[in-house]
Amino acid sequence: MREDITDRILDEAEYIATTGATVRATAKVFHFSKSTVHKDVTERLYFINRDLHKKVKSVLEKNLSERHIRGGEATRLKYLKK
């Protein structure tokens, strides 16, 4: 794999692991698509750094399990503003 791609993957993974950010938030910070970031941290990272992959995987699983709560809260706030 090219060195610039490997660096990008590691940067994205470190960001997710340290901040607990979602794939969408990470994509905005690094100016890549959500699909690219997701593929980087779920598939490609495994072959580069397995320990970091484990950390990122746990953050993504946590974000997935909390997704319905964040969506419900956003809807609640939306209707409170009206």
N, C-alpha and C positions, 0 to 999 in steps of 0.2 A: 504494500500500500504506500502511496506517496506520502512523503513526510508532512506536507502541508495539511493533508486530510487527517493524518494521525494527530497532528497538533490540534486541529479543530475539534476532533472527537474528544480528546482529553480535556480541552478547555470547557466544552459543553458539559461533560460529565462532572468535572470539578465544580462547576457552577451549580449544577443540580444537587450534588452531594452536600455542598456547604450551605446553600440557601434553602433547599427544599422546594425549589421552584418547579412549576409545571412545565411540560414540554412546550406549551403555547408561550409562556412567559420567556422561556429560554430562547425560543425561536425569535421572539421580538428583540431580545438583547443582542443576539449574534447575527441578526439579519439573514436568517435562513428560513426555509419553509418548515412547518411543523413535521411534515413527512420526513424531511432530511434529518432533523434533530432526532426524531423518534427512531429512525433506522440506525443512526449513528450510535445512540446510547443503548439500544436494545439488542442489536445484532453485531455491529462492527466492534464495539467496545469489548465484547467478550474475548475476542482474539488479541486485543492489545493489552488489557489490564483486567484480569478477572476479579481482583479484590475490589477495585473501583466499580466494576460492573455489578457486584453484589450490593454495594452501597446505593448505587443509582437505582437498581431494581427495587430495593426496599422503599426508597422515596417515591418511585412511580406507583408502586402498589398502594402506598399510603394515600397518595393523591387520588388514585382511582377509587379507593374506598370512601373518600370524603367528597367526591365530586357531587353527589346528589345533595349534600348539605349546602355546599357553596351555591349550587343552582337554585335551591329553594330560598336561600337567604337573599340572593340577587332579585328573585321574583318578589319577595316580600318587600324589599326596599323600593322596588319599582312602583308597587301599588301604594306604598306609603307616601310617595312623592306626589301622587295624583290627588 
